[in-house]
Amino acid sequence: MRRILGVFMALFMFCVPMGIQADEEVLSFEYTGQKIEIDDAIGYHLIDDDKFVLKAPKDCGRYRAYYSDGSYIEYEITPKVVHVNVRYNKDWRPGDPEEDRYLCEYDGDYELKLRILPNGDFVSFDRYDGNIDFQFEPKNEKDISVEKTKITHSNVEVYYSELGLTIENPVNDVKPILLKDAGEYIVRFDADSRYYESIPFKVTILPKTIELQLPNYQKYVGEKDPVLETDDYILIREPGEEIGNYNLTVKSKSKNYKYEIVANDTFTVLDSKQQSIRPEEKKNPSLSVNASNKDKNKYADASDKNTNINTETKVDKESTKTETNVVTGVSNLTSMYLFLMISSLTGILYIVKKVLFN
């Protein structure tokens, strides 16, 4: 071995000063991880390191392969180009390792760890002793579009609940949506816009239906309506003050509840009660003097209904006078009773006289 190396050194020292070489062609080989051997070469000179070796090199660099006649050929081993596609890692969050912010896709079994230079360029932590040339696309992080995680949810339709409505989200670090009142909403999850894209969706909360069984609402003609309002709803009746039935409808005071009348859905206006006049009120003139106008009218109406009035008019030579004779059913009946009583007594006295004197 030493003898061969000595011969190689002698040839090298002899041929170099004379400028002898076999071929001026410079060959180029891509790194494969295997030794690049030149046929019939007896030794190799590592130009960049200025070393002489007998075994063919495999790492990248410039070399001369020497033959036994002292001639040589220059060649180089160039790094293997590996194309790396860089894209944003949409699952990355602040606090995660910076090198995990982006995902790399490439062909080959390599342990690639991405590094970002201060100017934003991408490089690899491990360059495999310069034998692998990782070429990134894009080359700078400013050219990478941030891929956001889309948050979607189907439309929701529910009935109102006193507990409210909670809509959970499919992503752990995004807060749920809380709605309390009935209505229609267009909502989206409140997520960090740097990492999420929340797609709006529709939420409909329908009012809760409550059935009402009402009491019988009524009044007499001329009276005021009773109170048709509660803390929760207002009853509305059809307009009108005449005797009859009027439909009732209900209006809720809260948008969370809807009321339906299932019993007694009418309001009734009744006829007023008839006022009767006692006989003593008609015979006692002081009552008419002391009564109010309203009572006078009431007595007059009652008198008109129960009294027959006969009016005779006589014309005198000196003046015209009008006499009004009022005949009531009560006075006529009293005269009849008196006549019958007198007739009965006369008959009885006649019978007694005849019995006693005969």
Secondary structure, DSSP 8 states (H G I E B T S, - for coil): -HHHHHHHHHHHHHHHHHT--S---EEEEE--SS----TT--EEEETTTTEEESS---SSEEEEEE-TTS-EEEEEEE-EEEEEEEEE-TT--TTS-GGGSEEEE-SSS----EEE-TTSBEEES--GGGTEEEEEESSBGGGS----EEE----EEEE--TT-EEE--SSTTS--EEE-SSEEEEE-----TTTEEE--EEEEEE-EEEEEE---EEEETTS-----B-SSEEEEE-S--SSEEEEEEEEESSTTEEEEEEE--EEEEE--------HHHHH-HHHHHHS-HHHHHHHHHHHHHH-EEEEEEEE-SS-EEEEEEEE-HHHHHHHHHHHHHHHHHHHHHHHHHHHHH-
